[in-house]
Amino acid sequence: MAQSTATPLPPASEPGLDNVMAHLREQLEECCQQFRQAGPTPLTAHTLEQQLKAVFAEAARALLEQEFNRLEADDKSQAAPKVRYRRQTYRLNKKTKAQIATSFGSITLWSFLYLNCEDGEPGLHPLHVSLGIVAGTATAALAERVARWAVDCSQGEVRHWLQAEHGLRWSNDRLRCVLRAFRRLVVVFREEAQQQRVLQWLATADRSRGRHRPVLALGRDGVMVPLRGRGYREASTATVSVYDRRGKRLGTVYLGQMPEKHQVTLTETLTALALAVLKQWSGPVPRLVYVTDKGKAQDNYYRRVLRRQRHPRHPGRQLAWEWVLDFFHVCGYVSKLREALFKAGGQGWYKRMRHWLRHRDQGAAHLLRSAMQHYNRRKLSKAARRAFWKAYRYLRRYSRWMAYARYRRQGLPIGSGVTEAACKTVFSQRLKRSGMRWNQQSGQVIVDLRVLYLSGIWQDVVRKALQPRHLPKRVSPQYQARQNHSKAA
């Protein structure tokens, strides 16, 4: 491990940069001298690079520890007797130490502990809040890096990289605690960041050249994920995409929710996002399209939510959502017709029907008429007749949402590949690896982090989360007098 080659910096009586720089210079000279004596070889060059990295990391760790510890005076009389934070009052207790994980290794941080004036409530370290310490155990920079690793890597892999890159040995519980705290910190800004991203794409689409109106497309789908002690349950994902005037997709933001009865949370989140975007969008209303395959949740969302939506800026005006059944999902039923009618043959008929369905007005009706003609000419087995009528009834019942020739003339997407890909990228690639089982809460933490990254808003939400908003404030004597008077009354 590279960090082990650097000598820890001895504690200084006066914290400052000079002591760190002097020790750093000694270490650098020693490393360079060893390299010169050994001569240039691939091994010595590799060793030198590793040593230099470790030396600089140790110097940065020592400097970080010094700078953080000088923020509060050792003299208790110089500290604020009481502070206010999130409508709670805390009283000064004593100075305590904590081991804080940083990008350069672990540091010892001394800070004053304040006890809550209400019995039984947890205490507070104002310095931890001011520095953005996550879960009382890691700096914000390290927590972000750990969370970014967790987007793609298992907890075992994350712990391996923590030890290899930062010299930190974390338990699974500590890792999960940091991930939960970081997720709580950033997820509150997800909705706003996704709205701004979609609005940017709508502005770009509105300025684009082409013969179509810009398109705002929604989609949702389900995917089975393994839960601990419950087997496989259906999780849900949704997408919001923008297409320009040439039908090119400019971008997509994602949503994801672990298995939940009736998928209520996903429905509310998706609806709120779409309405917020339309409320803030001041340009012409884009074409609104809902592209899915068939399913109970997809059907209910269109019938109970989208079909009844009113424009948020014009309540008397109904939003014209166009429901498009996924073309490739429908083609699966056309393939079932072919198998029932022709068994292993009929490839030419299948290709012709796909072309009709895609390019002809009333293409579904023409397809059904052709299928019935072939059915009347053939003697099919009982199983083939059953398969034929199942596919036939599906295509006939839902043909009103298969006007693909018109959709293409309007520049609408006819496939739900973006949403189906979201099932893989949001869930399957991370949550369905060999041997994995998930709890509802821990799985949602990873899903939320993946949604932030895949939507391209990771840096936006992290920057907003780290902006100072609610910091502990010293209680003024006037405020304390008012509080005492109110308690006496």
C-alpha positions in Angstrom: 0.0 0.0 0.0 1.5 3.3 -1.1 0.5 5.2 2.1 2.7 3.0 4.3 6.0 4.3 2.7 5.6 7.8 4.1 6.8 8.6 7.7 4.0 10.2 9.7 4.5 13.9 10.5 5.5 14.4 14.2 3.1 16.6 16.1 4.0 20.3 16.1 3.7 22.6 19.1 2.6 25.4 16.9 0.4 24.2 14.0 1.4 25.7 10.8 2.6 25.2 7.2 6.3 25.5 7.9 6.5 22.3 9.9 4.7 20.3 7.3 6.7 21.7 4.4 10.0 21.0 6.2 9.1 17.4 6.8 7.8 17.1 3.2 11.1 18.4 1.8 13.1 15.9 3.8 10.9 13.0 2.6 11.1 14.1 -1.0 14.9 14.4 -0.9 15.2 11.0 0.6 13.0 9.4 -2.1 14.9 11.1 -4.9 18.2 10.1 -3.5 17.2 6.5 -3.3 16.1 6.6 -6.9 19.4 8.1 -8.1 21.4 5.6 -6.3 19.4 2.6 -7.6 19.5 3.9 -11.2 16.6 4.1 -13.7 14.7 0.9 -14.2 11.0 0.2 -14.6 10.9 -1.1 -11.0 12.7 1.9 -9.4 10.6 4.4 -11.5 7.4 2.6 -10.3 8.7 2.7 -6.7 9.6 6.4 -6.9 6.1 7.3 -8.2 4.4 5.3 -5.4 6.6 6.8 -2.8 6.0 10.4 -4.0 2.3 9.8 -3.9 2.5 8.5 -0.4 4.7 11.4 0.8 2.4 14.1 -0.6 -0.7 12.3 0.8 0.9 12.2 4.3 1.8 15.9 4.1 -1.7 16.7 3.0 -3.2 14.6 5.8 -1.0 16.4 8.4 -1.8 19.8 7.0 -5.5 19.0 7.0 -5.4 17.8 10.6 -3.6 21.0 11.7 -5.9 23.3 9.8 -9.1 21.6 11.1 -7.8 21.5 14.7 -6.9 25.2 14.8 -10.5 26.3 14.1 -11.5 26.0 17.7 -9.5 27.3 20.6 -8.4 25.0 23.4 -9.6 27.5 26.0 -13.2 26.6 26.9 -13.9 30.2 28.0 -13.5 31.3 24.4 -16.1 29.0 23.0 -19.8 30.0 22.7 -21.7 29.0 25.9 -24.7 28.1 23.8 -25.5 27.6 20.1 -28.7 27.3 18.0 -29.0 24.8 15.2 -32.2 23.7 13.4 -34.5 25.3 16.1 -32.6 23.5 18.9 -30.5 25.0 21.6 -27.3 23.3 22.7 -25.1 24.1 25.8 -21.3 23.8 25.9 -19.9 20.6 27.5 -16.3 19.6 26.7 -13.8 19.1 24.0 -13.7 15.5 22.6 -11.7 13.8 19.8 -12.9 11.8 16.8 -11.2 9.9 14.1 -12.3 11.4 10.8 -11.6 9.7 7.5 -10.3 11.9 4.7 -9.0 11.5 1.2 -5.5 11.4 2.6 -6.1 9.0 5.5 -7.4 9.2 9.0 -7.0 12.4 11.1 -7.7 13.1 14.8 -10.1 16.0 15.2 -10.7 17.8 18.5 -13.9 19.7 18.8 -16.3 20.9 21.5 -19.3 18.8 22.2 -22.6 20.7 22.9 -25.4 18.9 24.7 -29.0 19.4 23.8 -30.9 21.5 26.3 -33.8 19.0 25.9 -33.1 15.9 27.9 -32.7 12.7 25.8 -31.9 14.5 22.5 -28.5 13.9 20.8 -25.7 16.3 21.2 -23.9 18.4 18.5 -20.4 19.1 17.3 -20.7 22.5 15.6 -17.3 22.2 14.1 -18.3 18.9 12.4 -21.3 20.7 10.9 -19.2 23.6 9.7 -16.7 21.3 8.0 -19.4 19.1 6.4 -18.4 16.0 8.2 -20.7 13.2 7.0 -22.1 10.8 9.6 -19.5 12.1 12.1 -16.9 9.9 10.4 -15.8 11.2 7.0 -15.2 14.4 5.2 -17.5 15.5 2.4 -14.8 15.0 -0.3 -14.2 11.4 0.8 -17.9 10.6 1.3 -18.6 11.8 -2.3 -15.9 9.6 -3.6 -17.2 6.6 -1.7 -20.7 7.2 -2.9 -19.4 7.5 -6.5 -17.6 4.2 -6.1 -20.8 2.6 -4.7 -22.7 3.6 -7.8 -20.9 0.9 -9.8 -19.1 -1.3 -7.2 -20.2 -3.7 -4.5 -19.5 -2.9 -0.9 -16.6 -5.3 -0.9 -15.0 -3.6 -3.8 -15.6 -0.2 -2.2 -13.9 -1.3 1.0 -11.0 -2.7 -1.1 -10.5 0.6 -2.8 -10.7 2.6 0.4 -7.9 0.5 1.8 -5.8 0.6 -1.4 -6.2 4.3 -2.2 -6.7 5.9 1.2 -5.3 3.5 3.7 -8.7 3.2 5.5 -10.2 0.0 6.9 -14.0 0.3 7.1 -16.6 -2.2 8.2 -19.7 -2.8 6.1 -21.8 -1.0 8.7 -19.6 2.1 8.6 -19.7 2.2 4.8 -23.5 1.9 4.8 -23.8 4.6 7.4 -21.8 7.0 5.3 -23.7 6.2 2.1 -27.1 6.7 3.9 -25.9 10.1 5.2 -24.5 11.2 1.9 -27.7 10.1 0.1 -29.8 12.1 2.6 -27.6 15.1 2.0 -27.9 15.2 -1.8 -31.2 13.6 -2.7 -33.3 16.6 -1.6 -31.8 18.5 -4.5 -32.5 15.8 -7.1 -35.9 17.1 -8.2 -34.7 20.7 -8.8 -31.6 19.6 -10.6 -33.6 17.2 -12.9 -36.1 20.0 -13.6 -33.4 22.4 -14.7 -31.7 19.7 -16.8 -35.0 19.0 -18.7 -35.7 22.7 -19.1 -32.3 23.2 -20.7 -33.0 20.4 -23.1 -36.4 21.9 -24.0 -34.7 25.2 -24.7 -32.2 23.5 -26.9 -34.9 21.6 -28.7 -37.0 24.7 -29.2 -34.0 26.4 -31.0 -33.2 23.4 -33.1 -34.0 23.1 -36.8 -36.5 20.6 -38.2 -40.1 20.1 -39.2 -41.4 18.7 -35.9 -42.4 20.2 -32.6 -40.1 19.3 -29.7 -41.2 16.3 -27.7 -41.3 15.6 -24.0 -41.5 11.9 -23.5 -42.3 9.9 -20.4 -41.9 6.2 -19.9 -42.1 3.7 -17.0 -41.4 0.0 -16.6 -40.8 -2.6 -14.0 -37.9 -5.0 -13.2 -37.6 -7.8 -10.7 -35.0 -7.4 -8.0 -34.0 -9.9 -5.3 -35.0 -8.9 -1.7 -33.6 -10.5 1.4 -36.1 -13.1 2.7 -38.8 -12.1 0.2 -37.6 -13.5 -3.1 -37.9 -11.4 -6.2 -40.2 -8.4 -6.2 -41.0 -5.8 -8.9 -39.1 -2.5 -8.7 -40.1 0.4 -10.9 -38.2 2.9 -13.0 -39.2 5.9 -15.1 -37.6 8.2 -17.7 -38.2 11.7 -18.8 -36.7 12.5 -22.3 -36.6 15.4 -24.6 -36.4 15.2 -28.5 -35.6 18.0 -30.8 -37.3 19.1 -34.0 -35.4 16.4 -36.0 -36.5 13.6 -33.6 -33.0 13.4 -32.0 -33.0 12.6 -28.3 -31.2 15.3 -26.4 -31.1 13.6 -23.0 -32.9 11.6 -20.3 -33.3 11.9 -16.6 -34.1 8.8 -14.6 -36.2 7.8 -11.6 -36.1 4.5 -9.6 -38.0 3.0 -6.7 -37.5 -0.3 -4.9 -40.5 -2.6 -4.8 -43.5 -0.9 -3.4 -47.2 -1.7 -3.5 -48.9 0.0 -6.4 -45.7 2.0 -7.1 -47.2 5.0 -5.4 -43.9 6.9 -4.8 -42.7 6.5 -8.4 -46.1 7.8 -9.7 -46.0 10.8 -7.5 -42.4 11.6 -8.3 -42.8 11.3 -12.0 -46.0 13.3 -12.1 -44.4 16.1 -9.9 -41.4 16.3 -12.2 -43.4 16.5 -15.4 -45.8 19.1 -14.0 -43.0 21.2 -12.6 -41.2 21.3 -15.9 -44.3 22.3 -17.8 -45.1 25.0 -15.2 -41.6 26.5 -15.5 -41.5 26.2 -19.3 -42.6 29.5 -20.9 -42.3 28.4 -24.6 -44.8 26.6 -26.8 -46.1 23.4 -25.3 -44.1 20.5 -26.7 -45.7 17.3 -27.9 -46.4 15.1 -24.9 -45.9 11.4 -25.4 -46.1 8.4 -23.0 -44.2 5.5 -24.5 -44.5 2.1 -22.8 -45.3 -1.6 -23.2 -48.5 -2.9 -21.7 -48.7 -3.5 -18.0 -51.0 -2.8 -15.1 -49.0 0.0 -13.6 -48.4 1.6 -17.1 -52.1 1.4 -17.9 -53.2 2.8 -14.6 -50.8 5.7 -14.8 -52.1 6.8 -18.2 -55.8 6.3 -17.4 -55.8 7.7 -13.8 -53.1 10.4 -14.1 -51.9 11.5 -17.5 -55.3 11.5 -19.2 -56.8 13.7 -16.5 -53.9 16.2 -16.2 -54.5 19.9 -16.6 -51.8 22.4 -17.7 -50.2 23.7 -14.5 -50.1 27.3 -15.9 -53.6 27.1 -17.5 -55.8 25.0 -15.2 -58.7 25.2 -17.7 -56.6 23.5 -20.4 -56.1 19.8 -20.5 -52.8 18.3 -21.4 -52.9 16.2 -24.6 -50.8 13.2 -23.7 -50.3 10.7 -26.6 -50.0 7.1 -25.4 -47.7 5.1 -27.7 -47.4 1.3 -27.3 -43.8 0.2 -27.8 -43.4 -0.8 -31.5 -41.0 -3.6 -30.7 -43.2 -5.0 -27.9 -46.1 -5.1 -30.4 -43.9 -6.8 -33.0 -43.5 -9.6 -30.5 -47.3 -10.3 -30.8 -47.0 -10.1 -34.6 -44.3 -12.8 -34.3 -46.7 -15.0 -32.2 -49.2 -14.7 -35.1 -46.6 -15.8 -37.5 -45.6 -18.8 -35.4 -49.3 -19.8 -35.0 -50.0 -19.5 -38.7 -46.7 -20.7 -40.4 -44.8 -22.5 -37.6 -41.1 -22.1 -38.5 -41.9 -20.3 -41.8 -43.6 -17.1 -42.7 -40.6 -14.8 -42.4 -41.6 -12.9 -45.5 -45.1 -12.3 -44.1 -43.7 -11.2 -40.8 -41.3 -8.6 -42.4 -44.2 -7.3 -44.6 -46.5 -6.9 -41.6 -43.9 -5.1 -39.6 -43.5 -2.7 -42.6 -47.2 -2.1 -42.8 -47.5 -1.6 -39.1 -44.7 1.0 -39.1 -45.5 2.9 -42.4 -49.1 2.5 -43.3 -52.1 4.4 -41.9 -54.4 1.9 -40.3 -51.4 -0.5 -40.4 -52.8 -2.5 -37.4 -56.1 -3.1 -39.2 -54.4 -4.2 -42.4 -52.2 -6.6 -40.4 -55.2 -8.1 -38.6 -57.1 -8.5 -41.9 -54.2 -10.3 -43.5 -53.7 -12.6 -40.4 -57.4 -13.5 -40.5 -57.3 -14.4 -44.2 -54.4 -16.8 -43.5 -56.2 -18.2 -40.5 -59.3 -19.1 -42.6 -57.2 -20.9 -45.2 -55.3 -23.1 -42.7 -56.1 -25.9 -40.4 -54.4 -25.2 -37.1 -53.8 -27.3 -34.1 -55.6 -26.5 -30.8 -52.5 -24.9 -29.3 -51.8 -22.9 -32.4 -55.4 -21.6 -32.5 -55.1 -20.6 -28.8 -51.8 -18.7 -29.5 -53.3 -17.1 -32.6 -56.4 -15.7 -30.8 -54.4 -14.5 -27.8 -52.1 -12.4 -30.0 -55.0 -11.4 -32.3 -57.1 -10.1 -29.5 -54.2 -8.1 -28.0 -53.5 -6.4 -31.3 -57.1 -5.6 -32.0 -57.9 -4.4 -28.5 -55.0 -1.9 -28.3 -54.7 -1.0 -32.0 -55.8 2.6 -31.2 -52.3 3.1 -29.7 -50.5 1.7 -32.7 -50.8 4.6 -35.2 -47.1 4.4 -35.9 -47.2 6.1 -39.3 -48.8 9.1 -37.7 -46.4 9.1 -34.8 -43.5 9.1 -37.2 -44.9 12.0 -39.2 -45.2 13.9 -35.9 -41.6 13.1 -34.9 -42.7 11.0 -31.9 -40.6 8.1 -30.6 -42.3 4.8 -31.2 -40.0 2.6 -29.0 -39.5 2.4 -25.3 -35.9 1.3 -25.5 -34.8 4.2 -23.3 -37.0 3.1 -20.5 -36.2 -0.6 -20.9 -32.5 0.3 -20.9 -33.2 2.2 -17.6 -34.2 -1.1 -16.1 -30.8 -2.5 -16.9 -28.7 0.6 -16.0 -30.6 1.7 -12.9 -31.2 -1.7 -11.4 -29.9 -4.8 -13.1 -26.2 -3.8 -13.6 -25.8 -3.1 -9.9 -28.6 -4.8 -7.9 -28.8 -8.2 -9.7 -25.3 -9.5 -9.5 -24.6 -13.0 -8.5 -25.6 -13.8 -5.0 -26.9 -10.3 -4.2 -29.9 -9.8 -1.9 -31.1 -6.4 -0.8 -33.1 -4.7 2.0 -35.6 -2.2 0.9 -33.7 0.8 2.5 -30.2 -0.1 1.5 -31.3 -0.9 -2.1 -33.0 2.5 -2.3 -29.8 4.3 -1.2 -27.9 2.7 -4.2 -30.8 3.3 -6.6 -31.0 7.0 -5.6 -27.2 7.4 -6.1 -27.4 5.7 -9.5 -30.3 7.9 -10.6 -28.2 11.1 -9.8 -25.2 9.8 -11.7 -27.1 8.5 -14.8 -29.2 11.7 -15.0 -26.0 13.7 -15.3 -26.8 15.9 -12.3 -24.2 14.4 -9.8 -22.0 17.5 -9.6 -25.0 19.8 -9.5 -26.6 18.2 -6.5 -23.3 17.8 -4.6 -22.4 21.5 -5.2 -25.9 22.6 -3.9 -25.7 20.2 -0.9 -22.3 21.6 0.2 -23.4 25.3 0.0 -23.7 26.6 3.6 -27.3 27.0 4.6 -28.0 25.9 8.2 -24.9 26.3 10.4 -24.8 26.5 14.2 -25.1 30.1 15.5 -24.0 31.5 18.8 -26.9 32.3 21.1 -26.9 36.0 21.9 -27.5 37.3 25.4 -30.7 39.1 24.3 -32.1 35.8 22.8 -31.2 34.0 26.0 -32.9 36.6 28.1 -36.1 36.3 26.1 -36.0 32.5 26.4 -35.6 32.8 30.2 -38.4 35.3 30.5 -40.7 33.1 28.4 -39.9 30.0 30.6 -40.5 32.0 33.8 -43.9 33.2 32.4 
